[in-house]
Amino acid sequence: MTINNTNETFPISDKNIQGLTDISIKYSKIILSVMEEAQKNIVGQEEVIKKIIISIISNGHVLLESVPGLAKTLMIKTMAEIFSVNNVRIQFTPDLLPADILGTKIYKNNTGTFEIQKGPIFHNFILADEINRAPPKVQSALLESMQEKQVSIHGETFQLDKPFLVLATQNPIENEGTYKLPEAQVDRFAVKILINYPTIDQEIKIMERNTSNMQIKINPIVKLNEIIEMQEFNEKIYADNIILKYVAKIIDATRNPKKYELDLENIIEYGASPRASIWLIKTAKANAMINGRGYVIPEDIKEVAHDVLRHRLILTFEAEADEINSDTVIDRILEKIVSP
């Protein structure tokens, strides 16, 4: 696993930014250890692992999508073990109820009173497995906890412990027995990561690992308080006003493509929300940290753009009929908007 270092190309003159870079280099070494530890349990998928770490550092929820059998759940379980946090796996099914996730009030005969029985949502990492197999009512039960980091149970509100992240997996909507996630919930995921099939060499390694008596032990690398420290430091990484303007133009191009001479009016039905611009900056900062920089460069934005935007663009029926997906649209926008 290699991490690109661009310090030579973009020299730092400001002492404050140099201090941020020094801290970023320290954290990048820890993150490299996390990636190497994850590779003990997961064959290939380096970019996917990196994007999950970026989302954790930026304190954003993750949505993983692929066909069944590509180790989505294994990836998330592995990351939870490496980050040494309280985690729980919730298997989403058609008969799941909101109370099964959030909790409910239970009557106690011995005291004659109702007591709150907290649900599995009260953990640091929530592994929401096959989230699109549960009906919309259950999916929507996560909305408050994902955005406000709190849970309301029968009129009582409870704050969730930090860090709190939902790491969800879903199978493509074409698969039978799935329910499309509500747009309001999809927008609350910082990134949507697509997982591709392994190469032939990786397939052979997967077979070797899973058809022998090989025992793999994952060691915790990062403690809970260290995660919070990294998340707080991520906010301090410097993003120049030029970078902010660059991101603003990218987002504006999804809403007003004609303004940027992009022929996308019949392709994009609804552009990205302001949440997209926020997460573009946050995840770009995390990407900068991984690369040992205390400042954001345009390449950081480009590297996370597809994962941040692909689930936030709503395309027209014409686009779907022509088999044009969000990634194609994002490519065209990034090509058109000149980077600083």
Salt bridges, closest charged atoms under 4 A:
GLU37 OE2 - LYS40 NZ 2.75
GLU47 OE1 - LYS51 NZ 3.94
GLU65 OE1 - LYS192 NZ 3.26
ASP129 OD2 - ARG89 NH2 2.73
GLU130 OE2 - ARG133 NE 3.34
GLU156 OE2 - LYS105 NZ 3.68
GLU183 OE2 - LYS180 NZ 3.59
ASP187 OD2 - ARG275 NH1 2.74
ASP187 OD1 - ARG312 NE 2.81
GLU235 OE2 - LYS282 NZ 3.89
ASP252 OD2 - LYS259 NZ 2.99
GLU261 OE1 - LYS336 NZ 3.77
ASP300 OD2 - ARG293 NH1 2.76
GLU303 OE2 - LYS50 NZ 2.47
ASP307 OD2 - LYS51 NZ 2.72
ASP307 OD1 - ARG310 NH1 3.02
ASP327 OD1 - ARG310 NE 3.04
ASP331 OD1 - HIS306 NE2 2.61
